[in-house]
Amino acid sequence: MTDRWALAPTEDGGAELAPLGPDGVSAGPLLREPDLAESVRSRPDVTRWVWRSTAEVYPRLHDAGVRVERCYDMEAAETLLLGHEGRLGEPRSAAAALARLRGGPVPPDPPQRSAEPGSQSSLFEPRPVHVPLEQLIEVYEHQQRRHDATAHPERMRLLTAAESAGMLVATGMNASGLPWRADVHREVLHELLGERYAGGGEPRRLAELTDEVSAAFGRRVRPDLPADVVKAFAQAGIKVKSTRRWEIETVDHPAVKPLVEYKKLYRIWVAHGWSWLQDWVRDGRFRPEYLPGGTVTGRWVTNGGGALQIPKVIRRAVIADPGWRLVVADADQMEPRVLAAISRDPGLMEVAGRETDLYQSVSDRAFAGNRDQAKLAVLGAVYGQTSGDGLKNLAALRRRFPKAVAYVDDAARAGEEGRLVRTWLGRTCPPAVGAADSAEEAGIPQDEPAVEAADADEWVPGYASTNSRARGRFARNFVVQGSAADWTLLVLAALRRACRDMAAELVFFQHDEVIVHCPAEEADAVVTAVREAADLAGRLTFGETPVRFPFTTAVVECYADAK
């Protein structure tokens, strides 16, 4: 009896399935069964299901009450393998993989559908080219050989398993949804924005701020139009390059205060206002569609809903069900800990293994106790902020932690030279592709320069940088952020497994933060599960190192109370 089976759903609600051998080839006859859910439910000894796409299969199983512990997602694996081979961006579908294997014309991937507000269904997903199960097994067997050909096969297999596990987690989160009180959300909007006017125009508070800005400039100005604001400042004898908060707050002009407040409230109105509430919250739940591996670093994105950018004031509407709690877990100082683990720098590993604050420990060793300077130095090494004071801080960091700084320096050099750069497990950043020179060029709206530097690592589809220094900065960041993303996948997988016998459910995840919704009596067990999942993920991802990966956890009824 083999513990690994291939499975493909049929159009009539049934399934094709076959046992697989350890080398990935078929180990028995192909079976056809009339009920997809029952075909899985009746085989509890299967430890891993192999299928084309988790998005195609698992929502149907989940809705039928069938839980799958482990799977192998062929299309997720194809993306990772193409990247490792320097071919990221080529079609990733099973049909494309089969065509490449057989030397035929490669079909393009179907276009990604737009998310339907308030829906977690994949019924509207563009229909992929059908690949019979026998041919899917052929693709799977070839993928196993390609794993063997990578630089570190066992790490690459772990990465594929982690990415596939992330797909299972995402399906569960899409189905569960984040608890959301629409009545509280409306109260917050009324408190911030005032009354809504008929016809869908700006609410009262934005209209008042528009009048204040216009009065300060002495003419009618549209604060929502950056070009209009820049022109108004120019007419007042003040040159500004943009309307970002960090830039205009340095300007001495009476329009600045109402303009800054307008920008903050306008973003809330547009991104999480009444229209958003109507579109995305149903039956007390906000259900964005999570897309694991949506960026080249492995970070997740959502297909609509803006789940990963919920302002703190709007988090007041995220409230646990009666008798339940939200366990909000935030990874502590994740980037420098990951850098310690992947660089194997003895000094930084020792610091990252202490119970004390990491940045304070670094400052005690290299910056005469100045924690802020130490934090800037570490983040500067990761994000490539190496000019001015950053260069001086980096030199001090290099003296104390030479292997850590050399690790990101080598990655930056490889990026500048157009070579492939990989995370610890093998996720690959391709050559000649990277982040834009600024978050603004990448289409990432930001107000703070420090945040801009941190968030400019995200994948920009179709962006090919011709600036080698920009590619170097991105590669420097990629090896850390990407390795962190790989680790968090294993945290999620371990946490999902730990919660399988509880009522607790994972309901939210972004980069370094996860939320579990659970009955109040399970909260302590969930907190313990988070800590144990982080420890296990650290050992699985990076091996035995002294580095600790702690989480700060808060058990709250309202998300806004967590920080």
N, C-alpha and C positions, 0 to 999 in steps of 0.2 A: 504494500500500500504506500503510494507516494504522498508526500505532504504538500506538494505544489501542483496546482491545476491551472490550466488555461481556460478562459471563459469568454464567450461573446454572446451578447443578447441578440435575440431574433425579433423580427418585426411583429410577430404575433404574441409577444410577451414571454416567450420561452427562452431557451439558452442552448448553445452548443458548448460542450466542454470536453476536456481531455486531460488525463494525468501527464505530468512531465517528469523526465529524469533529471538528475543533477547537472547534466550538460545542456539542459534546455530543450532537448528533443522530446518528441512524443513518446510516452512510455505505456501507451495503451490505446484502445480504439476510441474514436471520436463518438461522443454520445450526444443525443438530442433529447431534451426534456421540455415539457410543455409550460413549466412555470419557473421563471428566473429566480425568484426569491426562494422557492422551495428547493431548487437545485443547489443553492448555497447552504440553506438551513439544514439540509439533510446530510451535509458533509462536515460535521464539526471538527474532524481530525485534520482538515486542510489548514495548514498554517500560513500559506501565502497564495493569494489569487492573482493570476497574471492576466491582464486585460489591456485592451487598446487605450482606454481613457477612463480614469476614475469619474470624470464628469459625465460620461455616458452611462456608466453602470451603477455607481454607488448611490446616487440620489434615489433610484428606484428601490434598491435594497433597503436603504435607510428608511424610506417611507413605509416599507413593508415590515419594519421592525427587525430587520436582519443586520447584525453588527459584524463587520469584518475587521479583524485585528491587524492584518498586514496585507499589503497588495504590492504589485509591481506594475507601475503605469508606463506602458511602452512609449507613449508620446513624450512624457516627461523625461524618460531615459534617453530618447532620441535627441532631445534638446541638449541635454548635458553631454552626450557623446559627440554630437556635432560641434559643440563648443570646444571640447577637448581636442578635436581634430582640426581646429582652426576654421570651422565652417559654420559658425553661428549665424543664423539668419536664413539658412537654407530651409526649405519646407520640412516640417517635423512630423507630419502625419504618418500613420502606419502605412498608408498607401504610398507616400513618398519614400519611406524607408525601404519598402518592398521593391519599388521601381529602381532605386539606387542599387540595391542588392543584385537585381537581375539585369542591370544595365539598360533599362528602358527609359522612356521619357518620364521625367519626374513631375507629377501634378502639383500645382500650387496648393497651399493650405487654404481651406475655406475661410472667408473673412470672419473675424470675431464679431459676434452679434453685440448689439447694444443692450445693456441691462434694461429689463422692464421694471420701472419703479414698483416697489411693493411685492415683487415676485422673486422666489428663489428657484423657480423651475427652469430647467434647461430645455423645455419643449421647443423653444424658439431658436435654439442653436442651429446654425447652418449645418445641413446634413453632410457628413463626411463621405468620402468615397468608401463604399463597402469593401471590406477585406475579409474573406472567409477565414474561419478559425485555423484551418491547416496552414494558410499563408501567414497568419499572425504568429503561429508557432515558429515558422521559418524566420520571421523577423526577430523574434525573441532569441532564438538560438544564435543568430548572427550577432545580436547585441551582446550576448554573453562573451563571445569571442572578442568583440571590440573592447569590452571591459578588461579582459585579460591583457590587451595590448596597450593599456594606458600606463602612465609612469608609476602609479601606485594602485594596482588593481583592487586591493582590499579597501582602500580608502574610497575609491571611485564607486565600488559596490555599496559601501555604506552611504555615500552621498545619494545614490539613486534610491536606496531604501528610505532614506530620510525625506527626500523630495516626494516620494510616493506616499509616505506617511502623512506629510503635510497636506496632500490632496484629500486624504480621509478626514483629517482635522477640519479642513475648510468646508467640506460637505456638511459635517455636523454643525459647524458654526452657522453656515448659511441656513440650515433648517431650524436651529434653535432661535437665532436672532438675539439681539441685545435688548434686555428689558428697557422699555421707554414709556414714560408717562407724558402723553400728548397734552394733558391739561396743565402740567407743570411747565412744559415747553412753551405753551401759549402765554402763561403768566410771565415767564422770563422775557419773551419777545415784547409783551406789552410794557413791562418795566423798562426795558432798554430802548425800545423804538417808538413807544406811544401808539396812538390810534392808527389804524389802516384807513387810507382814503379810497374812495370808490374809483374804479378804473385801473387799479393795480399800480398806481403811482407810488412814489416814496412815502413811507410813513411819516408821521408828524415830526419826530425828533430829527430825522434826516433833513426834512424840509427846513426846520429851524436852523440847523447847522449850515445848510447851504446859504441861507440868508446871512448868517454871521460871517461866513467866509467872503461872500460877495461884498458885504458892508466893509470888511477890513481892507479889501482891495479897491473899493470905490467903483466897482463895476460888476455886472453879473458874471459869475464864474461857476462853471460846472465842476464840483469837486470830484465827480466820478470820471472825469476826463483828464488824464495826466497831462496831455499836451496843453490843455486849457490852463491848468494850474501852473505849469512851467512858464507859459507865456505871461501869465499874470505876475509871477515873481519877477520875470525879466523886465516887465513894464514898471515894476517897483524898484528897479535897479539892483535886483538880487539874482545871481546866476545859480541855478540848481540843475543838476543833470537828470534827476528823477524825482519822483514824489515818495520815495521810500521814507519810512518814518525816521530811520536813523540819520538820514541826510537832512530832512527838513527840520528836525528838532534842533539842529545846530544853528538855524536861522532865527534872527531876532526880528519878528514881524507879528503883528496881532492876528494874522490869519492862521498861524501855525497851530495854536491850541484847538480851535474848532475843526481845523482840517484833519489833525491827527485823530480826534474823536470821531469825525465823520468816516474816515477810512476804516477804523475798527468796527463801527456799527454797520457800515455798508457791507463789509465782508460777511458779517453775521446774517444780515438781511438776505443777501444773495445766496450764500452757501447753506444756511440753516434756518431760513425764515419760514413763513407760513406755507409757501408753495412746497418747500422741501418736506415739511412735516406732512402735508397732504399726500405727497408722492411716495414717501419712503417708510412711513410708520403705519403698520397695520396690526390690529388686535394686540396692542401693547408691546409690539416688538419692532425694532429696526433691523431689517435683514439686507445688508449690503451683500454683494456677491464677491467673496474673497477669491483672489487669483494668486495662488502661491507661485513664487519664482517669477513675478511679473516684471522684475527689473534684472539687469545683468548681474547685479550683486547678489541676487537671490531674495531680496526683500519682497514682501508681498505688496500687492496693490488691490484695489477694489474696482469692480466694473460698475461705477456709478455710486452715488450716495455720499461720497466724501467721508467714509468711515474713519480714515486714518488721520483726519484733520478736524477733530471735534473740539471746538474752543472750550476752555474750562468752564465758562459761564453756562454754556449749553449742556455740559455734563450734569448740571443740576437736574435734568430730566431723566437721567439714567438711574433708575431706582429699582431695587430688588423687589421681587414679589413679596407679599405679606408672609412673614415667617422665614424668609430666605435672606441671604446675604450675598454681597459681591466681594470676592477675594481678589484684590487688585495687587498683582505682583510685578515689580519693576526691577529689572536687572541692574545691579550696582556697578557703575564704572566699567561697562562691558568692554569697550574698545581697548583700553590699556591692558586689561586682563587677557583678552584674546591675543594681543600683540606679545605679551609675555609667553603665552603658551606656544605660539607658532614660531617665535624667534629662538626659543629655548635660552634666552638671556638669563644667566644664573641670578644676577642681581634683581632684575625685574620680576622673575618668578618668585624669588624670596619675598619681595615686597607684596606681590599679588597673592601670596599665601597667608598673609597676616590677617588677624581679625580687625585691625585698625583701618582707618580711611586710607585708600591707596594713594591719593594725591598728596595727602599730608606726609605719608611715608616717603614718597619720592622727594618732596620738598625738604624733608629732614636730611636726606642723603646728598642732594645736589643743589638746593636753592635756599640754604640757610633758613629753612622753616617757612619760606614764603609759598603758601599753598596755591594761591592764584597764579603765581609765576610758574609753578610746577605743572599745574593743569594746562596752562597755555602752551607750555613746552611739549607736553605729551600729545595734546591734540594737534599742535602744529606739526609734529613729526608725522602723525597719521594723515592729516589733511593737506600737508604741503605748504603750510604757512611759514616759509623759511626766509623771509626778507625782514629787514629792520631788526627789531627786538627779537623776532622769531628766530633769526639766524644765531643770535647770541645765546638764546635759550636752548636752541638745538645743540649748540656746541657743548653746553654744560651737561645736557642729557647724554650726549655721545660719550663723554668722559666716564660717566657712571654706568651707563647701560649700552655699551658699544654694539653688542650683537642685536639688540632690539632696533637701534637706529639703522644699523647696516642692513637689516632685513627689509625695511621699508625703502631705504635708499636703493637697494638692488632692484626692488620691484619698480621703482620710479625709473631707473635707468633702462630696465627691460621695456617698459612702456614707451619711453622716448625713442628707443631703437626699433620699435615696431614688433617686438617679440611677444609671444603669448605669456600671460601672467595668470597664475592659478591660486585659488584658495588652498587651505591645508588639505581639504578632502578632494579637490580636483575641479571645482567649478572654474570655468575659464573666462577671462576677459579677452576678447579678440584684439588683434593689432589694429591700429588706425581707427579705432572707435573708442569714444570715451565721453565723458561729460562735457558740456559746454564750458566755455571759459568762465561763465558766471551763471548763477541760478536763473537770472533774468533771461539769458539767451536760451537756457534749457526749458523755459516756460514754467519755471517753478516760482510761484509768487512768494516772496519773502520780505520781511521788514528789517530783520536784524542781520548785520554782516556775519556774526559768528554762526548763526543758524544757516545762513546762506552757504557758508563754507562746508558745514556739516552735511547739508542736504543735496549738494550739487553732485553727489556720487550716483544719483539715480540714472537709470537707463533712459536715454532719449532716442526713441525709435528713428532710425534712418540718419542719425547724426554721425557724421564721420569727421572727426577733428583733423585739421591739417596742421595744428599747432602741436609740435612734439612735446613741449613743456606741459601743455594741458593734458596730453595723454599720460605723461609721467606722473602728474599730480593725481590723475584718476587711478592709475595703476597702484600707486602708493597707498591710496585709500582702499582700493578694491581688495587687496590681500587681507586687510583687517576686517572691513565691513562684510565682505563676502564670507570669510571664515566665521564671523559672528552670526551671520544668517544661517550658515550650515549648522552651527551649534544650537541655535534656537529651534530649528526643525526637530532636532533630537530631544530637546526639552519638551516641546509640544507632544511628540510621540510618547514619551515616557509619562507625561502628565495625563494624557488621554487614557493610557493603559491603567494608571493608578486610580483613575476615577470610574473605571468601567463597572464596578460593583456598587457605586454610589448613585444618588440622584443628581449629583453635581454634573454640570455641563460647561464646557468651554464656550464662551460667548463672544470673546473679543481678543484680537491680537494685533499688535503693531510693533515691529522691529524689536523692542526690548521690553515690552509690556504685554501681559496677558491677564484676562479677567475670567474668573470662574464664578458661575452663578450656582449657589448651592443652598440647601436647607441650613438654617442657623446651626443645627447640631453637627453638621459636617464640616463647618468652617475650619476648626482646628486640624482636622485630618487633611483638608485640602492644603493648608499652609505647610504642613509637614510634607505632603506630596510634592509641592513646588520645590522645596529645598532638596529633597531627594532626587527629583527629576533633573535639577540643575547639576548636582554632583555626578549623577550617572552620565548625563550628556557630556560633561567635561571629560570624563574618562574615556567614553566611546569616541569622542571627536579627536582629542589631542593625546590620548594615552595617559600614562601615569605621570603626572607633574604635580608640583606643590601648589599650583595655581588654584585658588578658590573662585567659584562663580556664585556669589551670594545674591539673593533677591531681597528687596525691601517689600514686605507684604502688609496690606491693610485690609482689615475686615470691616466693611462699611455697608450701610444701606443705600447710600447715594455715591455715585462715582466721583462727584465733585469734592467729596470729603476725604478722598484718598491722598491728596497732596496739599 
